[in-house]
Amino acid sequence: MSKKLEGNGLWESSRIILPEHKEGYLRLMREKQRRNKPELDDQEMRLIERALIDSYNRRTEVTVSIFDPFDDTTMTGVVTSVNTGRREIKLSRGEDDYSWIKLEDIISVNA
């Protein structure tokens, strides 16, 4: 195989490709990796909500998996506040370290 096709050789050896074209191509490749959010059934949502409420009532630590189109994130902390109007929880990881997380973005909870 030609060295032009290995690694970054295609971009370095081509005089025709503009930086804007390269950025557009890389953006397109990134968008192809995008995932859809998994659909959770009612029973799974009730289990998630119950674990979050237990953490709030008992002040126990939970690990929450949050959906992201490219890579899910995991946070561990204690639920210190529940905003039912906005459907969010406040997950505290330390004294001044907290995050507001939307219930619709949570895909799993481990107590």
mmCIF file of the C-alpha atoms, coordinates in Angstrom:
data_MODEL
# 
_entry.id   MODEL 
# 
loop_
_atom_site.group_PDB 
_atom_site.id 
_atom_site.type_symbol 
_atom_site.label_atom_id 
_atom_site.label_alt_id 
_atom_site.label_comp_id 
_atom_site.label_asym_id 
_atom_site.label_entity_id 
_atom_site.label_seq_id 
_atom_site.pdbx_PDB_ins_code 
_atom_site.Cartn_x 
_atom_site.Cartn_y 
_atom_site.Cartn_z 
_atom_site.occupancy 
_atom_site.B_iso_or_equiv 
_atom_site.pdbx_formal_charge 
_atom_site.auth_seq_id 
_atom_site.auth_comp_id 
_atom_site.auth_asym_id 
_atom_site.auth_atom_id 
_atom_site.pdbx_PDB_model_num 
ATOM 1   C CA . MET A 1 1   ? 0.000   0.000  0.000  1.00 0.00 ? 1   MET A CA 1 
ATOM 2   C CA . SER A 1 2   ? 1.214   3.495  -0.771 1.00 0.00 ? 2   SER A CA 1 
ATOM 3   C CA . LYS A 1 3   ? 2.510   5.613  2.084  1.00 0.00 ? 3   LYS A CA 1 
ATOM 4   C CA . LYS A 1 4   ? 0.049   8.323  1.047  1.00 0.00 ? 4   LYS A CA 1 
ATOM 5   C CA . LEU A 1 5   ? -2.841  6.198  2.269  1.00 0.00 ? 5   LEU A CA 1 
ATOM 6   C CA . GLU A 1 6   ? -1.357  5.390  5.687  1.00 0.00 ? 6   GLU A CA 1 
ATOM 7   C CA . GLY A 1 7   ? -1.918  7.485  8.784  1.00 0.00 ? 7   GLY A CA 1 
ATOM 8   C CA . ASN A 1 8   ? -2.201  11.176 7.926  1.00 0.00 ? 8   ASN A CA 1 
ATOM 9   C CA . GLY A 1 9   ? -0.495  10.746 4.547  1.00 0.00 ? 9   GLY A CA 1 
ATOM 10  C CA . LEU A 1 10  ? -3.641  11.441 2.554  1.00 0.00 ? 10  LEU A CA 1 
ATOM 11  C CA . TRP A 1 11  ? -3.941  14.938 3.981  1.00 0.00 ? 11  TRP A CA 1 
ATOM 12  C CA . GLU A 1 12  ? -0.211  15.724 4.001  1.00 0.00 ? 12  GLU A CA 1 
ATOM 13  C CA . SER A 1 13  ? 0.480   14.559 0.453  1.00 0.00 ? 13  SER A CA 1 
ATOM 14  C CA . SER A 1 14  ? -2.523  16.138 -1.247 1.00 0.00 ? 14  SER A CA 1 
ATOM 15  C CA . ARG A 1 15  ? -2.182  19.728 -2.354 1.00 0.00 ? 15  ARG A CA 1 
ATOM 16  C CA . ILE A 1 16  ? -5.801  19.959 -3.497 1.00 0.00 ? 16  ILE A CA 1 
ATOM 17  C CA . ILE A 1 17  ? -7.597  19.361 -0.184 1.00 0.00 ? 17  ILE A CA 1 
ATOM 18  C CA . LEU A 1 18  ? -8.286  22.594 1.655  1.00 0.00 ? 18  LEU A CA 1 
ATOM 19  C CA . PRO A 1 19  ? -8.261  22.761 5.447  1.00 0.00 ? 19  PRO A CA 1 
ATOM 20  C CA . GLU A 1 20  ? -12.020 23.448 5.353  1.00 0.00 ? 20  GLU A CA 1 
ATOM 21  C CA . HIS A 1 21  ? -12.556 20.229 3.385  1.00 0.00 ? 21  HIS A CA 1 
ATOM 22  C CA . LYS A 1 22  ? -10.442 18.272 5.856  1.00 0.00 ? 22  LYS A CA 1 
ATOM 23  C CA . GLU A 1 23  ? -12.424 19.672 8.815  1.00 0.00 ? 23  GLU A CA 1 
ATOM 24  C CA . GLY A 1 24  ? -15.711 18.921 7.068  1.00 0.00 ? 24  GLY A CA 1 
ATOM 25  C CA . TYR A 1 25  ? -14.649 15.345 6.343  1.00 0.00 ? 25  TYR A CA 1 
ATOM 26  C CA . LEU A 1 26  ? -13.511 14.775 9.929  1.00 0.00 ? 26  LEU A CA 1 
ATOM 27  C CA . ARG A 1 27  ? -16.806 16.263 11.213 1.00 0.00 ? 27  ARG A CA 1 
ATOM 28  C CA . LEU A 1 28  ? -18.745 13.908 8.911  1.00 0.00 ? 28  LEU A CA 1 
ATOM 29  C CA . MET A 1 29  ? -16.781 10.887 10.192 1.00 0.00 ? 29  MET A CA 1 
ATOM 30  C CA . ARG A 1 30  ? -17.486 11.977 13.779 1.00 0.00 ? 30  ARG A CA 1 
ATOM 31  C CA . GLU A 1 31  ? -21.229 12.304 13.038 1.00 0.00 ? 31  GLU A CA 1 
ATOM 32  C CA . LYS A 1 32  ? -21.288 8.765  11.618 1.00 0.00 ? 32  LYS A CA 1 
ATOM 33  C CA . GLN A 1 33  ? -20.241 7.498  15.073 1.00 0.00 ? 33  GLN A CA 1 
ATOM 34  C CA . ARG A 1 34  ? -23.279 9.142  16.714 1.00 0.00 ? 34  ARG A CA 1 
ATOM 35  C CA . ARG A 1 35  ? -25.552 6.697  18.593 1.00 0.00 ? 35  ARG A CA 1 
ATOM 36  C CA . ASN A 1 36  ? -29.261 6.870  19.321 1.00 0.00 ? 36  ASN A CA 1 
ATOM 37  C CA . LYS A 1 37  ? -30.504 6.965  22.881 1.00 0.00 ? 37  LYS A CA 1 
ATOM 38  C CA . PRO A 1 38  ? -31.737 3.550  24.086 1.00 0.00 ? 38  PRO A CA 1 
ATOM 39  C CA . GLU A 1 39  ? -35.444 3.319  24.818 1.00 0.00 ? 39  GLU A CA 1 
ATOM 40  C CA . LEU A 1 40  ? -36.163 2.400  28.438 1.00 0.00 ? 40  LEU A CA 1 
ATOM 41  C CA . ASP A 1 41  ? -39.400 0.681  29.325 1.00 0.00 ? 41  ASP A CA 1 
ATOM 42  C CA . ASP A 1 42  ? -41.618 1.828  32.200 1.00 0.00 ? 42  ASP A CA 1 
ATOM 43  C CA . GLN A 1 43  ? -40.324 -0.827 34.584 1.00 0.00 ? 43  GLN A CA 1 
ATOM 44  C CA . GLU A 1 44  ? -36.690 0.207  34.043 1.00 0.00 ? 44  GLU A CA 1 
ATOM 45  C CA . MET A 1 45  ? -37.601 3.885  34.536 1.00 0.00 ? 45  MET A CA 1 
ATOM 46  C CA . ARG A 1 46  ? -39.376 3.028  37.803 1.00 0.00 ? 46  ARG A CA 1 
ATOM 47  C CA . LEU A 1 47  ? -36.282 1.128  39.030 1.00 0.00 ? 47  LEU A CA 1 
ATOM 48  C CA . ILE A 1 48  ? -34.066 4.098  38.168 1.00 0.00 ? 48  ILE A CA 1 
ATOM 49  C CA . GLU A 1 49  ? -36.396 6.540  39.915 1.00 0.00 ? 49  GLU A CA 1 
ATOM 50  C CA . ARG A 1 50  ? -36.658 4.281  42.976 1.00 0.00 ? 50  ARG A CA 1 
ATOM 51  C CA . ALA A 1 51  ? -32.848 4.046  43.283 1.00 0.00 ? 51  ALA A CA 1 
ATOM 52  C CA . LEU A 1 52  ? -32.555 7.838  42.997 1.00 0.00 ? 52  LEU A CA 1 
ATOM 53  C CA . ILE A 1 53  ? -35.252 8.390  45.627 1.00 0.00 ? 53  ILE A CA 1 
ATOM 54  C CA . ASP A 1 54  ? -33.552 5.882  47.973 1.00 0.00 ? 54  ASP A CA 1 
ATOM 55  C CA . SER A 1 55  ? -30.286 7.786  47.554 1.00 0.00 ? 55  SER A CA 1 
ATOM 56  C CA . TYR A 1 56  ? -32.098 11.032 48.355 1.00 0.00 ? 56  TYR A CA 1 
ATOM 57  C CA . ASN A 1 57  ? -33.892 9.650  51.434 1.00 0.00 ? 57  ASN A CA 1 
ATOM 58  C CA . ARG A 1 58  ? -31.031 7.592  52.895 1.00 0.00 ? 58  ARG A CA 1 
ATOM 59  C CA . ARG A 1 59  ? -28.131 9.796  51.684 1.00 0.00 ? 59  ARG A CA 1 
ATOM 60  C CA . THR A 1 60  ? -26.466 6.789  50.085 1.00 0.00 ? 60  THR A CA 1 
ATOM 61  C CA . GLU A 1 61  ? -24.085 6.936  47.151 1.00 0.00 ? 61  GLU A CA 1 
ATOM 62  C CA . VAL A 1 62  ? -25.236 5.874  43.673 1.00 0.00 ? 62  VAL A CA 1 
ATOM 63  C CA . THR A 1 63  ? -23.491 5.514  40.321 1.00 0.00 ? 63  THR A CA 1 
ATOM 64  C CA . VAL A 1 64  ? -25.433 7.105  37.472 1.00 0.00 ? 64  VAL A CA 1 
ATOM 65  C CA . SER A 1 65  ? -24.813 6.380  33.768 1.00 0.00 ? 65  SER A CA 1 
ATOM 66  C CA . ILE A 1 66  ? -25.698 9.365  31.598 1.00 0.00 ? 66  ILE A CA 1 
ATOM 67  C CA . PHE A 1 67  ? -26.369 9.025  27.878 1.00 0.00 ? 67  PHE A CA 1 
ATOM 68  C CA . ASP A 1 68  ? -24.170 10.865 25.410 1.00 0.00 ? 68  ASP A CA 1 
ATOM 69  C CA . PRO A 1 69  ? -24.440 10.361 21.635 1.00 0.00 ? 69  PRO A CA 1 
ATOM 70  C CA . PHE A 1 70  ? -20.747 9.474  21.398 1.00 0.00 ? 70  PHE A CA 1 
ATOM 71  C CA . ASP A 1 71  ? -19.691 8.076  24.788 1.00 0.00 ? 71  ASP A CA 1 
ATOM 72  C CA . ASP A 1 72  ? -21.744 7.567  27.970 1.00 0.00 ? 72  ASP A CA 1 
ATOM 73  C CA . THR A 1 73  ? -20.493 9.200  31.156 1.00 0.00 ? 73  THR A CA 1 
ATOM 74  C CA . THR A 1 74  ? -20.624 7.789  34.664 1.00 0.00 ? 74  THR A CA 1 
ATOM 75  C CA . MET A 1 75  ? -20.943 9.850  37.844 1.00 0.00 ? 75  MET A CA 1 
ATOM 76  C CA . THR A 1 76  ? -20.945 8.714  41.441 1.00 0.00 ? 76  THR A CA 1 
ATOM 77  C CA . GLY A 1 77  ? -22.469 10.731 44.246 1.00 0.00 ? 77  GLY A CA 1 
ATOM 78  C CA . VAL A 1 78  ? -25.445 11.325 46.508 1.00 0.00 ? 78  VAL A CA 1 
ATOM 79  C CA . VAL A 1 79  ? -28.766 12.715 45.311 1.00 0.00 ? 79  VAL A CA 1 
ATOM 80  C CA . THR A 1 80  ? -29.253 15.869 47.402 1.00 0.00 ? 80  THR A CA 1 
ATOM 81  C CA . SER A 1 81  ? -32.144 17.516 45.574 1.00 0.00 ? 81  SER A CA 1 
ATOM 82  C CA . VAL A 1 82  ? -34.986 16.494 43.265 1.00 0.00 ? 82  VAL A CA 1 
ATOM 83  C CA . ASN A 1 83  ? -36.649 19.074 41.014 1.00 0.00 ? 83  ASN A CA 1 
ATOM 84  C CA . THR A 1 84  ? -39.885 17.465 39.855 1.00 0.00 ? 84  THR A CA 1 
ATOM 85  C CA . GLY A 1 85  ? -40.945 20.442 37.737 1.00 0.00 ? 85  GLY A CA 1 
ATOM 86  C CA . ARG A 1 86  ? -37.823 20.336 35.564 1.00 0.00 ? 86  ARG A CA 1 
ATOM 87  C CA . ARG A 1 87  ? -37.413 16.546 36.069 1.00 0.00 ? 87  ARG A CA 1 
ATOM 88  C CA . GLU A 1 88  ? -33.810 16.887 37.294 1.00 0.00 ? 88  GLU A CA 1 
ATOM 89  C CA . ILE A 1 89  ? -31.744 15.624 40.182 1.00 0.00 ? 89  ILE A CA 1 
ATOM 90  C CA . LYS A 1 90  ? -28.813 17.256 41.896 1.00 0.00 ? 90  LYS A CA 1 
ATOM 91  C CA . LEU A 1 91  ? -25.967 14.744 42.260 1.00 0.00 ? 91  LEU A CA 1 
ATOM 92  C CA . SER A 1 92  ? -23.384 15.886 44.815 1.00 0.00 ? 92  SER A CA 1 
ATOM 93  C CA . ARG A 1 93  ? -19.899 14.434 44.540 1.00 0.00 ? 93  ARG A CA 1 
ATOM 94  C CA . GLY A 1 94  ? -18.329 16.574 47.219 1.00 0.00 ? 94  GLY A CA 1 
ATOM 95  C CA . GLU A 1 95  ? -18.867 19.720 49.249 1.00 0.00 ? 95  GLU A CA 1 
ATOM 96  C CA . ASP A 1 96  ? -18.999 22.152 46.308 1.00 0.00 ? 96  ASP A CA 1 
ATOM 97  C CA . ASP A 1 97  ? -18.931 19.624 43.464 1.00 0.00 ? 97  ASP A CA 1 
ATOM 98  C CA . TYR A 1 98  ? -22.375 18.815 42.070 1.00 0.00 ? 98  TYR A CA 1 
ATOM 99  C CA . SER A 1 99  ? -24.242 18.395 38.787 1.00 0.00 ? 99  SER A CA 1 
ATOM 100 C CA . TRP A 1 100 ? -27.840 18.818 37.738 1.00 0.00 ? 100 TRP A CA 1 
ATOM 101 C CA . ILE A 1 101 ? -28.829 15.797 35.652 1.00 0.00 ? 101 ILE A CA 1 
ATOM 102 C CA . LYS A 1 102 ? -32.024 15.460 33.630 1.00 0.00 ? 102 LYS A CA 1 
ATOM 103 C CA . LEU A 1 103 ? -33.954 12.251 34.373 1.00 0.00 ? 103 LEU A CA 1 
ATOM 104 C CA . GLU A 1 104 ? -34.430 11.641 30.644 1.00 0.00 ? 104 GLU A CA 1 
ATOM 105 C CA . ASP A 1 105 ? -30.631 11.454 30.146 1.00 0.00 ? 105 ASP A CA 1 
ATOM 106 C CA . ILE A 1 106 ? -30.112 8.749  32.802 1.00 0.00 ? 106 ILE A CA 1 
ATOM 107 C CA . ILE A 1 107 ? -29.879 5.250  31.301 1.00 0.00 ? 107 ILE A CA 1 
ATOM 108 C CA . SER A 1 108 ? -28.939 3.258  34.433 1.00 0.00 ? 108 SER A CA 1 
ATOM 109 C CA . VAL A 1 109 ? -28.348 3.588  38.172 1.00 0.00 ? 109 VAL A CA 1 
ATOM 110 C CA . ASN A 1 110 ? -26.335 1.302  40.446 1.00 0.00 ? 110 ASN A CA 1 
ATOM 111 C CA . ALA A 1 111 ? -26.820 1.661  44.189 1.00 0.00 ? 111 ALA A CA 1 
# 
